[in-house]
Amino acid sequence: MAARSALDRLRATCLALPEAEERETWDLPTFRVRGKIFAMAPGGGTEVWCKAPPGSQAVLVGADPARFFAPPYVGPKGWIGIRLTGRPDWMEVAQLVRRSYRLVAPKRLAALAGE
């Protein structure tokens, strides 16, 4: 059996969240809850961009610029980019995706997403 691609793993993580859906926008997969984007996968799934709380982008990029970056377009709004090349920490990716989801989802759905 072939190993799952990074995009397949990311897709499974995103779509496991309550009412999450995938929609192609700007020629790339975007993941949404009730029409609001919580994750984007440019570069054919070599990276993911997620919404982050204020200050998180600077902390993550400062701690590990090889893994994290400020993405174009949404970076100035505090979003974080995560490189999925090499051996990504999928537990960490899932945690950051869930946090992004909770930031945009309605409160009832956000509570269902857990930590």
Rosetta constraint file for C-alpha pairs under 8 A:
AtomPair CA 4 CA 8 HARMONIC 5.96 0.50
AtomPair CA 4 CA 9 HARMONIC 6.54 0.50
AtomPair CA 5 CA 9 HARMONIC 6.38 0.50
AtomPair CA 6 CA 10 HARMONIC 6.06 0.50
AtomPair CA 6 CA 45 HARMONIC 5.85 0.50
AtomPair CA 6 CA 46 HARMONIC 6.80 0.50
AtomPair CA 6 CA 84 HARMONIC 6.50 0.50
AtomPair CA 6 CA 85 HARMONIC 7.89 0.50
AtomPair CA 7 CA 11 HARMONIC 5.89 0.50
AtomPair CA 7 CA 41 HARMONIC 7.43 0.50
AtomPair CA 7 CA 44 HARMONIC 7.00 0.50
AtomPair CA 7 CA 45 HARMONIC 4.38 0.50
AtomPair CA 7 CA 46 HARMONIC 7.34 0.50
AtomPair CA 8 CA 12 HARMONIC 6.19 0.50
AtomPair CA 9 CA 13 HARMONIC 6.25 0.50
AtomPair CA 10 CA 14 HARMONIC 6.17 0.50
AtomPair CA 10 CA 45 HARMONIC 7.80 0.50
AtomPair CA 10 CA 94 HARMONIC 7.98 0.50
AtomPair CA 11 CA 15 HARMONIC 5.93 0.50
AtomPair CA 12 CA 16 HARMONIC 6.03 0.50
AtomPair CA 13 CA 17 HARMONIC 7.32 0.50
AtomPair CA 13 CA 94 HARMONIC 6.21 0.50
AtomPair CA 13 CA 97 HARMONIC 7.80 0.50
AtomPair CA 14 CA 20 HARMONIC 6.73 0.50
AtomPair CA 14 CA 21 HARMONIC 7.98 0.50
AtomPair CA 14 CA 31 HARMONIC 6.66 0.50
AtomPair CA 14 CA 39 HARMONIC 7.85 0.50
AtomPair CA 14 CA 97 HARMONIC 6.97 0.50
AtomPair CA 14 CA 98 HARMONIC 7.83 0.50
AtomPair CA 15 CA 19 HARMONIC 7.85 0.50
AtomPair CA 15 CA 20 HARMONIC 5.21 0.50
AtomPair CA 15 CA 21 HARMONIC 6.08 0.50
AtomPair CA 15 CA 22 HARMONIC 7.37 0.50
AtomPair CA 15 CA 31 HARMONIC 7.69 0.50
AtomPair CA 16 CA 20 HARMONIC 7.18 0.50
AtomPair CA 17 CA 98 HARMONIC 7.68 0.50
AtomPair CA 17 CA 101 HARMONIC 7.96 0.50
AtomPair CA 17 CA 113 HARMONIC 6.13 0.50
AtomPair CA 18 CA 33 HARMONIC 7.87 0.50
AtomPair CA 18 CA 109 HARMONIC 6.32 0.50
AtomPair CA 18 CA 112 HARMONIC 7.02 0.50
AtomPair CA 18 CA 113 HARMONIC 6.80 0.50
AtomPair CA 19 CA 33 HARMONIC 5.92 0.50
AtomPair CA 19 CA 34 HARMONIC 7.24 0.50
AtomPair CA 19 CA 109 HARMONIC 7.96 0.50
AtomPair CA 20 CA 31 HARMONIC 6.67 0.50
AtomPair CA 20 CA 32 HARMONIC 5.50 0.50
AtomPair CA 20 CA 33 HARMONIC 4.76 0.50
AtomPair CA 20 CA 34 HARMONIC 7.56 0.50
AtomPair CA 21 CA 31 HARMONIC 5.65 0.50
AtomPair CA 21 CA 32 HARMONIC 5.37 0.50
AtomPair CA 21 CA 33 HARMONIC 6.46 0.50
AtomPair CA 22 CA 29 HARMONIC 6.53 0.50
AtomPair CA 22 CA 30 HARMONIC 5.67 0.50
AtomPair CA 22 CA 31 HARMONIC 4.58 0.50
AtomPair CA 22 CA 32 HARMONIC 6.33 0.50
AtomPair CA 23 CA 29 HARMONIC 5.93 0.50
AtomPair CA 23 CA 30 HARMONIC 5.34 0.50
AtomPair CA 23 CA 31 HARMONIC 6.35 0.50
AtomPair CA 23 CA 32 HARMONIC 7.49 0.50
AtomPair CA 24 CA 28 HARMONIC 5.31 0.50
AtomPair CA 24 CA 29 HARMONIC 4.54 0.50
AtomPair CA 24 CA 30 HARMONIC 5.76 0.50
AtomPair CA 25 CA 29 HARMONIC 6.41 0.50
AtomPair CA 25 CA 30 HARMONIC 6.38 0.50
AtomPair CA 28 CA 40 HARMONIC 7.24 0.50
AtomPair CA 28 CA 41 HARMONIC 6.28 0.50
AtomPair CA 28 CA 42 HARMONIC 5.59 0.50
AtomPair CA 28 CA 43 HARMONIC 7.93 0.50
AtomPair CA 28 CA 44 HARMONIC 7.59 0.50
AtomPair CA 29 CA 40 HARMONIC 5.94 0.50
AtomPair CA 29 CA 41 HARMONIC 5.46 0.50
AtomPair CA 29 CA 42 HARMONIC 7.10 0.50
AtomPair CA 30 CA 37 HARMONIC 6.53 0.50
AtomPair CA 30 CA 38 HARMONIC 7.81 0.50
AtomPair CA 30 CA 39 HARMONIC 5.88 0.50
AtomPair CA 30 CA 40 HARMONIC 4.37 0.50
AtomPair CA 30 CA 41 HARMONIC 6.37 0.50
AtomPair CA 31 CA 37 HARMONIC 5.65 0.50
AtomPair CA 31 CA 38 HARMONIC 5.95 0.50
AtomPair CA 31 CA 39 HARMONIC 5.15 0.50
AtomPair CA 31 CA 40 HARMONIC 6.18 0.50
AtomPair CA 32 CA 36 HARMONIC 5.03 0.50
AtomPair CA 32 CA 37 HARMONIC 4.27 0.50
AtomPair CA 32 CA 38 HARMONIC 5.60 0.50
AtomPair CA 32 CA 39 HARMONIC 7.13 0.50
AtomPair CA 33 CA 37 HARMONIC 6.66 0.50
AtomPair CA 33 CA 38 HARMONIC 7.25 0.50
AtomPair CA 33 CA 101 HARMONIC 7.45 0.50
AtomPair CA 33 CA 104 HARMONIC 7.46 0.50
AtomPair CA 33 CA 105 HARMONIC 6.02 0.50
AtomPair CA 34 CA 105 HARMONIC 7.36 0.50
AtomPair CA 36 CA 104 HARMONIC 6.51 0.50
AtomPair CA 36 CA 105 HARMONIC 7.64 0.50
AtomPair CA 37 CA 104 HARMONIC 7.54 0.50
AtomPair CA 38 CA 50 HARMONIC 5.88 0.50
AtomPair CA 38 CA 51 HARMONIC 6.00 0.50
AtomPair CA 38 CA 97 HARMONIC 7.44 0.50
AtomPair CA 38 CA 100 HARMONIC 5.47 0.50
AtomPair CA 38 CA 101 HARMONIC 5.21 0.50
AtomPair CA 38 CA 103 HARMONIC 7.91 0.50
AtomPair CA 38 CA 104 HARMONIC 6.47 0.50
AtomPair CA 39 CA 48 HARMONIC 6.61 0.50
AtomPair CA 39 CA 49 HARMONIC 5.48 0.50
AtomPair CA 39 CA 50 HARMONIC 4.68 0.50
AtomPair CA 39 CA 51 HARMONIC 7.03 0.50
AtomPair CA 39 CA 97 HARMONIC 6.87 0.50
AtomPair CA 39 CA 100 HARMONIC 7.27 0.50
AtomPair CA 39 CA 101 HARMONIC 7.83 0.50
AtomPair CA 40 CA 48 HARMONIC 5.58 0.50
AtomPair CA 40 CA 49 HARMONIC 5.14 0.50
AtomPair CA 40 CA 50 HARMONIC 6.82 0.50
AtomPair CA 41 CA 45 HARMONIC 5.17 0.50
AtomPair CA 41 CA 46 HARMONIC 7.43 0.50
AtomPair CA 41 CA 47 HARMONIC 5.89 0.50
AtomPair CA 41 CA 48 HARMONIC 4.60 0.50
AtomPair CA 41 CA 49 HARMONIC 6.47 0.50
AtomPair CA 42 CA 46 HARMONIC 7.03 0.50
AtomPair CA 42 CA 47 HARMONIC 6.25 0.50
AtomPair CA 42 CA 48 HARMONIC 6.70 0.50
AtomPair CA 42 CA 49 HARMONIC 7.96 0.50
AtomPair CA 43 CA 47 HARMONIC 6.53 0.50
AtomPair CA 45 CA 84 HARMONIC 7.25 0.50
AtomPair CA 46 CA 83 HARMONIC 6.18 0.50
AtomPair CA 46 CA 84 HARMONIC 4.96 0.50
AtomPair CA 46 CA 85 HARMONIC 5.69 0.50
AtomPair CA 47 CA 81 HARMONIC 6.76 0.50
AtomPair CA 47 CA 82 HARMONIC 5.45 0.50
AtomPair CA 47 CA 83 HARMONIC 4.38 0.50
AtomPair CA 47 CA 84 HARMONIC 4.89 0.50
AtomPair CA 47 CA 85 HARMONIC 7.37 0.50
AtomPair CA 48 CA 81 HARMONIC 5.71 0.50
AtomPair CA 48 CA 82 HARMONIC 5.32 0.50
AtomPair CA 48 CA 83 HARMONIC 6.71 0.50
AtomPair CA 48 CA 84 HARMONIC 7.23 0.50
AtomPair CA 49 CA 71 HARMONIC 6.90 0.50
AtomPair CA 49 CA 79 HARMONIC 6.60 0.50
AtomPair CA 49 CA 80 HARMONIC 5.59 0.50
AtomPair CA 49 CA 81 HARMONIC 4.38 0.50
AtomPair CA 49 CA 82 HARMONIC 6.35 0.50
AtomPair CA 50 CA 79 HARMONIC 5.48 0.50
AtomPair CA 50 CA 80 HARMONIC 5.41 0.50
AtomPair CA 50 CA 81 HARMONIC 6.51 0.50
AtomPair CA 50 CA 96 HARMONIC 7.24 0.50
AtomPair CA 50 CA 97 HARMONIC 6.31 0.50
AtomPair CA 50 CA 100 HARMONIC 5.69 0.50
AtomPair CA 51 CA 78 HARMONIC 6.84 0.50
AtomPair CA 51 CA 79 HARMONIC 4.39 0.50
AtomPair CA 51 CA 80 HARMONIC 6.36 0.50
AtomPair CA 51 CA 99 HARMONIC 7.97 0.50
AtomPair CA 51 CA 100 HARMONIC 4.78 0.50
AtomPair CA 51 CA 101 HARMONIC 7.88 0.50
AtomPair CA 51 CA 103 HARMONIC 7.30 0.50
AtomPair CA 52 CA 56 HARMONIC 6.07 0.50
AtomPair CA 52 CA 57 HARMONIC 6.79 0.50
AtomPair CA 52 CA 78 HARMONIC 6.09 0.50
AtomPair CA 52 CA 79 HARMONIC 5.24 0.50
AtomPair CA 52 CA 80 HARMONIC 6.30 0.50
AtomPair CA 52 CA 96 HARMONIC 7.91 0.50
AtomPair CA 52 CA 99 HARMONIC 7.29 0.50
AtomPair CA 52 CA 100 HARMONIC 5.82 0.50
AtomPair CA 52 CA 103 HARMONIC 7.62 0.50
AtomPair CA 53 CA 57 HARMONIC 7.90 0.50
AtomPair CA 53 CA 78 HARMONIC 7.18 0.50
AtomPair CA 53 CA 103 HARMONIC 7.70 0.50
AtomPair CA 54 CA 78 HARMONIC 6.38 0.50
AtomPair CA 55 CA 59 HARMONIC 6.53 0.50
AtomPair CA 55 CA 78 HARMONIC 7.44 0.50
AtomPair CA 56 CA 60 HARMONIC 6.07 0.50
AtomPair CA 56 CA 78 HARMONIC 7.57 0.50
AtomPair CA 56 CA 80 HARMONIC 7.91 0.50
AtomPair CA 57 CA 61 HARMONIC 5.98 0.50
AtomPair CA 57 CA 69 HARMONIC 7.67 0.50
AtomPair CA 57 CA 70 HARMONIC 6.90 0.50
AtomPair CA 57 CA 78 HARMONIC 5.90 0.50
AtomPair CA 57 CA 79 HARMONIC 6.57 0.50
AtomPair CA 57 CA 80 HARMONIC 5.43 0.50
AtomPair CA 58 CA 62 HARMONIC 5.74 0.50
AtomPair CA 59 CA 63 HARMONIC 6.02 0.50
AtomPair CA 60 CA 64 HARMONIC 6.13 0.50
AtomPair CA 60 CA 65 HARMONIC 7.51 0.50
AtomPair CA 60 CA 68 HARMONIC 6.21 0.50
AtomPair CA 60 CA 69 HARMONIC 7.97 0.50
AtomPair CA 61 CA 65 HARMONIC 4.70 0.50
AtomPair CA 61 CA 67 HARMONIC 7.68 0.50
AtomPair CA 61 CA 68 HARMONIC 4.97 0.50
AtomPair CA 61 CA 69 HARMONIC 5.43 0.50
AtomPair CA 61 CA 70 HARMONIC 7.40 0.50
AtomPair CA 64 CA 68 HARMONIC 6.08 0.50
AtomPair CA 65 CA 69 HARMONIC 6.10 0.50
AtomPair CA 66 CA 83 HARMONIC 7.91 0.50
AtomPair CA 67 CA 82 HARMONIC 5.73 0.50
AtomPair CA 67 CA 83 HARMONIC 5.23 0.50
AtomPair CA 67 CA 84 HARMONIC 7.96 0.50
AtomPair CA 68 CA 80 HARMONIC 6.81 0.50
AtomPair CA 68 CA 81 HARMONIC 5.46 0.50
AtomPair CA 68 CA 82 HARMONIC 4.76 0.50
AtomPair CA 68 CA 83 HARMONIC 6.39 0.50
AtomPair CA 69 CA 80 HARMONIC 6.12 0.50
AtomPair CA 69 CA 81 HARMONIC 4.90 0.50
AtomPair CA 69 CA 82 HARMONIC 6.60 0.50
AtomPair CA 70 CA 74 HARMONIC 7.94 0.50
AtomPair CA 70 CA 75 HARMONIC 4.64 0.50
AtomPair CA 70 CA 76 HARMONIC 7.54 0.50
AtomPair CA 70 CA 78 HARMONIC 7.63 0.50
AtomPair CA 70 CA 79 HARMONIC 6.73 0.50
AtomPair CA 70 CA 80 HARMONIC 5.41 0.50
AtomPair CA 70 CA 81 HARMONIC 5.68 0.50
AtomPair CA 71 CA 75 HARMONIC 4.59 0.50
AtomPair CA 71 CA 79 HARMONIC 7.00 0.50
AtomPair CA 71 CA 80 HARMONIC 6.41 0.50
AtomPair CA 71 CA 81 HARMONIC 5.37 0.50
AtomPair CA 72 CA 76 HARMONIC 7.76 0.50
AtomPair CA 74 CA 78 HARMONIC 6.88 0.50
AtomPair CA 74 CA 79 HARMONIC 5.67 0.50
AtomPair CA 75 CA 79 HARMONIC 4.82 0.50
AtomPair CA 75 CA 80 HARMONIC 6.47 0.50
AtomPair CA 75 CA 81 HARMONIC 7.96 0.50
AtomPair CA 82 CA 93 HARMONIC 7.71 0.50
AtomPair CA 83 CA 88 HARMONIC 7.48 0.50
AtomPair CA 84 CA 88 HARMONIC 5.39 0.50
AtomPair CA 88 CA 93 HARMONIC 7.65 0.50
AtomPair CA 89 CA 93 HARMONIC 6.29 0.50
AtomPair CA 90 CA 94 HARMONIC 5.99 0.50
AtomPair CA 91 CA 95 HARMONIC 6.19 0.50
AtomPair CA 92 CA 96 HARMONIC 6.22 0.50
AtomPair CA 93 CA 97 HARMONIC 6.11 0.50
AtomPair CA 94 CA 98 HARMONIC 6.06 0.50
AtomPair CA 95 CA 99 HARMONIC 6.17 0.50
AtomPair CA 95 CA 115 HARMONIC 7.17 0.50
AtomPair CA 96 CA 100 HARMONIC 6.18 0.50
AtomPair CA 97 CA 101 HARMONIC 6.16 0.50
AtomPair CA 98 CA 102 HARMONIC 6.17 0.50
AtomPair CA 98 CA 113 HARMONIC 6.66 0.50
AtomPair CA 98 CA 114 HARMONIC 7.78 0.50
AtomPair CA 98 CA 115 HARMONIC 7.15 0.50
AtomPair CA 99 CA 103 HARMONIC 6.35 0.50
AtomPair CA 99 CA 115 HARMONIC 7.42 0.50
AtomPair CA 100 CA 104 HARMONIC 6.76 0.50
AtomPair CA 101 CA 105 HARMONIC 5.81 0.50
AtomPair CA 101 CA 110 HARMONIC 7.00 0.50
AtomPair CA 101 CA 113 HARMONIC 7.91 0.50
AtomPair CA 102 CA 106 HARMONIC 7.81 0.50
AtomPair CA 102 CA 107 HARMONIC 7.72 0.50
AtomPair CA 102 CA 109 HARMONIC 7.80 0.50
AtomPair CA 102 CA 110 HARMONIC 4.51 0.50
AtomPair CA 102 CA 111 HARMONIC 7.57 0.50
AtomPair CA 102 CA 113 HARMONIC 7.04 0.50
AtomPair CA 103 CA 110 HARMONIC 7.63 0.50
AtomPair CA 105 CA 109 HARMONIC 6.03 0.50
AtomPair CA 105 CA 110 HARMONIC 5.37 0.50
AtomPair CA 106 CA 110 HARMONIC 6.01 0.50
AtomPair CA 107 CA 111 HARMONIC 6.11 0.50
AtomPair CA 108 CA 112 HARMONIC 6.74 0.50
AtomPair CA 109 CA 113 HARMONIC 6.64 0.50
AtomPair CA 110 CA 114 HARMONIC 7.30 0.50
